[in-house]
Amino acid sequence: MRMSRGHTAVGTTALLAAVSVTGCGLIGDDAPDSGHSTTRPDQPTRRAPVWDPSPASVAAVGDSITRGFDACSVLSDCPEVSWSTGSDKGVRSLAVRLLGRTGAAERSWNHARSGARMADLNGQMRRAAAHRPGLVTVLAGANDACRDTAAAMTPVSDFRSQFETAMRTLRRASPRTQVYVSSVPDLKRLWSEGRANPLGKQIWKLGICPSMLADADAVDARATQRRDSVLNRVVEYNTVLREVCAADQRCRFDDNAVFDYRFGTGQLSPWDWFHPSKNGQSRLAEIAYRAVTAKTPADSAAPPAP
């Protein structure tokens, strides 16, 4: 139907008035929401995804696993084979897989420390946040369970508050940084796999994770109860990691992929039969890469082959 000139003028005036009131389409995406939608009813509102599967930089926090301890030589860190930020061609760390070899060398940082417990994570997180990284990887908790005795393990409530504190530290300094949280490995499986090696058992006597590995050949009720208490504490730690991570929209837990991984002696250091070997570091990198690049956490469920 054709409109008369008078109707056209009225319609134009009304349209200009409406635009001047609502401001629809005249201001950028960063402007406050006026309560009016710029899309038609049949068009869904598009929101930028919270999780970016291609972060531009990586920082690592955690303990000796992330430092590559005993993976290259006895009683020494070997960060070049770190599953998170290492440069080793055989391992192909998470940083290398995400950024390429040159990008990983320029835009990844390892602030983990051998022997660190969850109480140390806050300081590490503060140093990592200073880089404003696209992603921070977290693997911590094994040393909280690996104490002189099972009774000396970090209480679960303390473990929770320490992790929450570290996350708050990161958020204050770098609100948009993503976090990948690895579960604590299954220390009881480590005992069951490593105890078959006579040399490994002798090295364990030097004081490696005595709460789990002391008296490696003992299978009496007392030894079994001690090992089970350590295993249960690790399970509780992983529950904490899952719950704290779930409260942060830019955090992904590995859904116990590392804990559930059926590693063998090939994934253990030939010097202490406790820390990951280069092969073990590579498996950790695979698990992390799958979780970080998945469209949803559920897409990263399949574990890598041993």
Secondary structure by P-SEA (a helix, b strand, c coil): ccccaaaaaaaaaaaaaaaaacccccccccccccccccccccccccccccccccccbbbbbbccccccccccccccccccccccccccccccccccccccaaaaaccccccccccccccaaaaaaaaaacccccbbbbbccccccccccccccccaaaaaaaaaaaaaaaaaccccbbbbbbccccaaaaaaaacccaaaaaaaacccccccccccccccaaaaaaaaaaaaaaaaaaaaaaaaaaaccccccccccccccccccccccccccccccaaaaaaaaaaaaaaaaccccccccccccc
